[in-house]
Amino acid sequence: MKHCFRLFRSWIFLFLLLLIGCSNYKNLTLRNINVPSLSGEWRVAAQLVLPLTIKPKCKPIEKGTTFKFIQDRFEVYLDTAWIPCDVFHFKSTKNTISFIKEDMVWLCFYELTGSILKLKSTDFFIVNNPDTSATMQEVVVTLMKKQSKNSFK
């Protein structure tokens, strides 16, 4: 009888631990909602290599080029164009972005600090210089978040 009581008490204790663990997991996932988002309009502020392109349609990528992250879509606008030069789907994790177009996937690493976004890649941005023999060169592009007209400072 004593053995059954210990077994029953162990099962109750295990059940309570499981309930506490599940409730803590729910709280952990809710805290991640406040993570800064890539969503919005970003302008190229600086780049270490000139001139850059994004194959096949977007060249040149230079200061003032606009990148828009909208839900799962990434759009690139050259100068003040109204129509994007290219559109990609994207998925992001903690510090990586996968840009997807048809059957191709390009990987970028990113750092997001406030209104500054740095994109680093060896294959998404291409150096547009026929004299350059290096094909796989890490490129860093720094973007500034565009403030909406309705935002208050």
C-alpha positions, 0 to 999 in steps of 0.5 A, a space after each residue: 500500500 505504501 508503495 502505491 501511495 509513493 507511486 501515485 505521489 510521484 505521478 502527481 509531482 510529474 504532472 505538476 512539473 509538466 504543467 509548470 513547464 508548459 506554462 513557462 514555455 507559453 510565457 517565453 514565446 509571448 516575450 519574443 513578440 517585441 523583437 524588432 522587425 525587418 518590416 518597413 522601408 529601408 534606404 541604403 546608407 553605405 556599402 563597402 564595395 561599389 558598384 553592386 547589383 542584385 541579379 538579374 535585374 537590379 543595378 546599380 545598388 547604391 546610396 538611396 536605393 530602397 529596400 522594402 520588407 512587407 510580410 514575406 516579400 522583399 522589394 528593391 526600388 532603384 532611385 525614386 522608381 515607382 515599380 520595383 526592379 525585383 521582388 523576392 520572397 524572404 524568411 528570416 530567423 534570429 540573424 539570417 535572411 533567406 531571399 527566395 526567387 523561383 528555385 534559387 535561395 540566397 543567404 544573408 546575415 543581418 544585424 539590426 540595431 534600432 534603425 540601422 540594418 546591416 546585410 552581409 552576403 557573399 552571393 546575394 549582392 554581386 560586385 558589378 566590376 568586370 575587372 574584379 576576379 574575386 567572385 565570392 566576396 563578402 559584401 556589407 550594405 548598411 541600411 537606415 530605416 525610413 521614418 514614416 511621415 506620420 511618426 513623431 520624434 
